[in-house]
Amino acid sequence: MAYVSQGRVFVAESVWTPLTVSDKLEAGLPLTEEEEKDVLTANAKQLGVAMNMYACDNDDKFPPGDTYMQDILSYLPNESLFNRPGTNQPVFQYFPLSGANDSPATTIMGMFDVGYQWKIILYADGHVQIVPK
């Protein structure tokens, strides 16, 4: 880019930098499928940590199904982690655990399913897996 100021010519280099996911979300732009998958995976991991922290503070019991969102909010940076990225639409499905949990690594605690050919599964031990539908 070149411009003239006070009779002098100035040349500035213009560099295109791709938008980050945060930039896109802030601007209200749509995310690619891969970007959405990355954001939802990170959100599921944070939800898993929050639920396990809740359980540690509550005699190893996970939150009940009807109040889980309110119960774990104090362990989260914000409530948008339950939502589809860039929307206010909650898409996290919580499956309350009942009774003893023999195998946390194989017990499904929640899921994000936003309509692609994959879904994101959160297990009771806090790990997350992307699985095909």
LINDAZI-V46022 format. One record per pair of residues at least 24 apart in sequence whose ideal C-beta (glycine too) atoms are under 10 Angstrom apart, sorted by the first residue. I is the first residue (numbers start at 1). J is the second residue. Records with the same first field share a line. If there is no record, write none. Layout:
I = J, J
This chain:
21 = 85, 86
24 = 85, 86
25 = 80, 85, 86, 87
26 = 86
27 = 86
28 = 86, 87
29 = 86
30 = 85, 86
31 = 84, 85, 86
33 = 114, 115, 116, 117, 118
35 = 85, 86
36 = 84, 85, 86, 112, 114, 116
37 = 85, 112, 114, 116, 118, 120, 130
38 = 85, 130
39 = 81, 84, 85, 86, 112
40 = 81, 83, 84, 85, 91, 92, 112, 113, 114, 116, 118, 119, 120, 128, 130
41 = 112, 120, 122, 128, 129, 130
42 = 81, 85, 120, 128
43 = 76, 80, 81, 82, 83, 84, 85, 91, 92, 112, 120, 122, 128
44 = 81, 92, 109, 110, 111, 112, 120, 121, 122, 123, 126, 127, 128, 129, 130
45 = 81, 120, 122, 126, 127, 128
46 = 72, 75, 76, 77, 81, 122, 126, 128
47 = 72, 75, 76, 81, 82, 92, 94, 109, 110, 112, 122, 126, 128
48 = 109, 110, 122, 123, 124, 125, 126, 127, 128
49 = 75, 76, 126
50 = 74, 75, 76, 77, 81, 126
51 = 75, 76, 94, 97, 109, 110, 122, 124, 126
52 = 104, 109, 124, 125, 126
53 = 126
55 = 97, 101, 104, 124
60 = 100, 101
61 = 97, 98, 101
62 = 94, 95, 96, 97, 98, 101, 109, 124
63 = 94, 96, 97
64 = 94, 96, 97, 98
65 = 94, 95, 96, 97, 98
66 = 94, 96
68 = 92, 94, 95, 96, 109, 110
69 = 94
82 = 110, 112
83 = 112
84 = 112, 114, 115
85 = 114
87 = 114
89 = 114
91 = 115, 120
92 = 120, 122
93 = 119, 122
94 = 122
95 = 122, 124
97 = 124
101 = 125
